[in-house]
């Protein structure tokens, strides 16, 4: 019963969070796939819908090719039948992104978050702290963004909201060493028997080479604080940036060997297809999408479930 209630709540919440995408994507699909014959004109219109939703050329081509094969193998003849078929091929593309996030392998389990300015790293850390606490884990936050004026205060506010400790530089200091802050945080977590350390880092563009070198240093220092750490390096992506997300994934992966993704602000865009674009570009070297953000509330960061995500888009 509890599982059914959670599933219902999850679907309701993701439908609400994806309302803009559903309104655009779903509305156009319903109009196109209401019935009629399956022909090249229909495929061309479907291609336009997918591209408009930011699925990108590669993912759109893959989806349409898979759909054509499904139409042929299942002898589909009516456009209305394509709705279910499209759901299945989209799920097949997205399913490899969905993986469970296991923090039980190390203690403290160190999670480093990276991304560009404004992607939502600090907010995601606050929400992740709440999520892990709901699993019975103890959490400590490391304020590794020592450059943005309000970053320290923002993370401390999240710590107070979640009632978790925050390790940060003294408020009188400016532009301190982020690696030292995170190093101290990991040692504090060891001393306090904390389960999970969430390490914030300053936002940076891939073109800011000195800052990319700095974040590499942060990762090396984390490894000195605890062998094998960071255990996860998560890239936080803003869903509103469209195809530029692909470039961010490539740049940060080259610098840090990221292990997973968090896609934020899906509630603020009608172009949720960026997830399909990422899935296709990393089809041969899958990068898990662990969490998606769909709102401002503390509970609005959810583990990614490919099946429920696709159902919410179409329903």
Number of C-alpha atoms within 10 A of each C-alpha: 6 7 8 9 10 11 13 12 12 18 18 13 18 24 22 15 22 25 21 19 23 21 14 18 21 18 12 14 20 14 10 19 18 13 15 13 13 18 11 9 10 15 16 11 14 18 19 12 19 22 20 16 21 23 26 23 15 15 25 24 16 15 23 19 13 19 20 18 12 17 19 11 9 10 9 16 15 15 18 19 16 22 16 12 18 20 16 19 18 22 18 14 21 25 18 16 23 18 17 13 13 9 17 11 8 14 15 28 23 27 21 25 26 26 24 19 13 13 22 20 27 27 22 25 23 24 22 20 26 24 19 15 17 10 8 10 15 20 25 25 27 32 27 30 27 23 16 14 12 11 19 23 14 15 24 22 14 23 22 13 13 17 15 17 19 23 23 23 22 9 10 5 9 12 11 15 16 26 25 17 20 31 22 18 27 28 15 19 24 17 10 12 13 19 21 25 26 28 31 27 26 21 22 18 14 19 9 9 11 11 15 18 12 14 22 16 15 24 19 15 18 25 16 13 18 19 9 13 21 26 19 21 22 26 25 27 27 25 28 21 15 20 18 13 20 19 11 19 23 15 17 23 17 11 14 20 16 21 18 22 22 27 26 24 22 24 24 19 21 20 25 27 24 26 23 24 25 24 24 23 17 17 15 8 9 16 21 23 28 21 25 26 30 25 19 13 10 18 14 22 27 18 18 22 20 20 16 16 17 17 16 22 20 19 10
